[in-house]
């Protein structure tokens, strides 16, 4: 049976096996792969209003705004620190069905960002 056009488009955009399996799971044709993600350890999403989020799919605490302090303080303070830890420990429901989880070796993160 030919793959649906949406699946072919997903494979062209995200060609790795985990992404392909995730998109198949969305269509009910597979189970979601196990997610391994440490993206909130080396990146953040900052919205137009200054709201800081640990990733594109999980909102940060409402008080986590760049205007409230420096980025390091916002990312590591209170609720945001706990939220990032929950993501790191795979404790968030959203992470179980994430289609774009990222993992980078934190020992070599500087070289992987170049």
N, C-alpha and C positions, 0 to 999 in steps of 0.2 A: 504494500500500500504506500503510495507517495506521501511524503511528509507535507503537512499543511504549510501554506506560504508563511504564516507567522513563525513557524519553527525554523524554516529556512532562513528567514530574515534574522532571527535570533542567533542562529549559528554563524551567520556572516558577521554579525556585530560582536558576539561573544563566543569565539570558536573553541574555548577550552571545554573539556568533557564535563566538568561540574556545572558550568553555565547551561550547556545543552541539556543535561539531566534535570536541572532546575526548571527550565522552560517546559520540558516534557512533563514534569510533575504538576505544573500549573494546569496543563491540559488533561491531567488525570491519567497519563500514560506511564508514569514512573513514580518512585518515591523520591523525596527531596534528599540530596546528598548531605552528609554530615558537614556542618559549617565549622570552619576554622578561620577566625577573623581577629586581627589585631589592628585594624584600620584606625580605631579611635586612639591608639597609642602613638600614631605618627601623623594624624591628620584631623581636621575638624571642618565643619561646614559653618560658615558665617553668612547669615541672611542679610538682606538689604537694610533691615532695621537694626542690625548689630546683634541679633539673637544668635547664640552659639549652640550648635548641635554636635553630638559626637559622631554622627554619620548622616547620610541623606535620608534614611528611613526611620530614624528614632529622634524625636524632638528632645532638645535639651530642656532643663528646668526653665521655667518662665523668667526667673531672675538672672539667668546666665546670659548677660549681655556684655558685649565688648566695651561699651561705654562705662560699665561699672568698675573697670579695673583693667589690669594688663591681661593678655591672653593666657599666660601661664597660670595666673591666679584664678581666672574663670574656669579653665579646663581642669584644674586640680582641686578646686575648692568644693567642700561639702557635698551637695547633691550631685554635682557633675562628676566628681571623683567616684562616688558610689555607683553612678550610672555607667561610667566607663568600666569600672571593675565588673559589674554585672554582665556587660557585653563581652569582656575578656573571658569571663568564666562560663560563657554560653548560657547565661541565665535569663535571657530575654526571649519572649515568645516570637518576636519579630525576626530574630536571628535564625530560627529553625527553618524558615522558608525564604531566606534571603537569596536573591539571584545574583548578587555581585559581591560576595564576601571576599576580602583580601587578606592575605597573610604575607608578611615580610619578616625575614630573619632579623630580629632586633639587634643582634650582634654586629650585623653588617648593614645597618639601615642607611648610614651616610652614603655608602657607595651605591646603594640601590635607588637612591633618589636622584642621582645625577643623570 
